[in-house]
Each structure stands twice: as C-alpha cells, then as structure tokens.
Amino acid sequence: MMPHEKVQRMLALAVAGALDAEEQRAVEQHALGCEECRRKIETLGTYARGLASMPQPVVPEGLLERTRLSVAEAGWAAAEQRSRDLMLALVVVLSWAGWLGLWMVVRTFTGGAWSALGVSTLLVWMTAGVAVALLGKRDVLTRRV
C-alpha cells in the first residue's frame, strides 16, 4: 500500500485519468480506507466535471500565422536595432581614432600648440553628431516604409 502523502500528491492526476493502471488502482485502494482522500477525490471530481462542461474557447483563424509573423518581425526589429547600435559604436570609435590621429599630427606640426586641440575636437564631434543624425533619420524613414 502507498504512503498517504504520496497518494495525496497523486489525487488530481487520478481524477484526471493521467495515472497508469497500477497507480490508479493503488490510489483507489487507498481512498477506500481513507476518508480524507475520498473527500478530496470527490471534490476534485466535481471540479473536473465542471471544467469539462464549460465551453471551450475557439481559436481564431490565422492566429498561428499572425503570431509567427509577429515573432519574426520582433526578431527582425531586434536585429536592426543591434545593427544600428553597432554602427553608432563604430562611428564613435572612428571619431575618437580620427581625433587622436589629428591631434597627433597637429601637435607635431605646431610644436605642441594646444589651441589646435579644441578645433580638432570640435570638428570630430560635429562629424559624429552628423553621423548620429543621419542614422536617426534613416531609422525614421525605415519605420514609415
């Protein structure tokens, strides 16, 4: 005979008919001698019959296809966002590399004059700003299409 705790864990499965024949027989045999388990089986049986008599929802036609397309579009959008993020990171890295290179060249030719540093920094950041604006505009145009 099965222990009471193990049978209690199996009661819902027994009512649903999800146990194999041997387990089902063991649960029923235990319930014959256990008032608590018998009451739980009756209660769960009432619930199961009530659920079975409820109307079943109808799946709208094309739901699976619409869901599949929606998931695919979300994946494409995420891939596009990663592409934009990578492009922006590349612009920033190239801007810094250009600034550093220009600064070294200007410093070499001017003998260490720091005034050229401000001009080169301004030019590099303006270039980065234009690149970001262009990427943003491309993103807006892509959304409209």
N, C-alpha and C positions, 0 to 999 in steps of 0.2 A: 504494500500500500504506500502511496506517495505521501510525503510530509505535507501538512496543512498549508504552510507558506508557499510551497511550490505550486500546489493546486490553486491557491488564490491568484497567483500570477498568471495562471493559465485559463481562468474562468472566462474572460472576454473572448479569448481565442476559441474556447469550447463552444460558446454560444454562437459565434460566427461560423463555426464549422471549419475552422482553419487548422485543427489538430489532426494528426494521423489517427487511425482506428484504435491503436493501443493506448495512446494518450487520452483520447476521448473517453474510452471505456474506463480508464483509471480515474478521470475527473468525475464521471457519472457515479462510479462506485463510491468514491469519497463523499460525494454530495448526498448519497443515500443515508450516510451515518452522521453528517454534519449539517446542522440546521442553518448555521451562518452561511455556508457556501451554497446551500439550496436556495436561501432567500436572495443571495447575490445573483445566482443564475436566473431566478425568476425576474428580478429587476432588470438585469441586462437583456433578457429575452424580450421584455416589454419594450425596452428602448430599441432593440434590433427590429422588432416588428413595426414599431412606429416609424423608424427611419426607412424601412422598406416600403411603407405605404405612402411616403412623401413623394411629390412629383420630382422627377429628375430634370435637371437643367438641360436645355438644348444648346448645343454648341453652334454658334453662328457659322454659316457657310463662309469659307475662306479665312477663318480665324487663324488657322495654322500657317497659311501662306503669308498673311499680313504680319503675323508675329515674326516669322522667319525673315521677312524683308526689313522689318523694324530693327531686329537684332543686327542684320547685315549692315544697315545704314548707320547704326550706332558704332559698329566696328570701323566702318569707313571714316566716319567723323573723327573717331579717336586716332586713326592712322594719319588723317590730315592734320590734326592738332599736333601730333608728335612731329610731323614734317615741318610745320610752322615753327615749333619750338626749337627744332634742330637748326633751321635756317636762321632764326634770330640769334641763337647761340653762336653760330658761325660768323654772323655779322659782327657780333660783339668781340669775338676773338680776333677777327681780322682787323677790326678797328683798333684794338689795343696793339696788335702787332704793327699795324701801319703807323700808329702814333709813336711807338717805341723806335721804329726804324727812322721815321722822320726826325724825331728828337735827336737821335744819334748823329744823323747826317748834319742837321742844323748846328748842333753843338760842335761838331768837328770843324765846319766851315766858319763859324762865327767865333771860334775860340772860347766857347763856354758861355756865350751870352744867354741869359735865362729869358729874355723877352721873347725870343722865338718860341719858347716852350708854350707860352699862353696862346699864341697864334696857332700853333700846330694842334694843340689840344682842342681849340675851338673848331678848327676845320674837321678834325676827326669825329668829334661828337655831332657836328652838323651832318656829316655824311651818315653816321649811324642813325640819327633822327630821321633823315630822308628814307633810309632803307626800312626802318620800322614803319613809317607812314605808308610806304609802298606795299609792304606786306599786309598791313591792316586793310588797305584799300582793296587789294586782291582778295582778301578774306570776305569783305563785304560784297564784292562783285560775285564771288563764288556762291554765297548764300542766296543771292537773288535768282540765280540760274537754277 
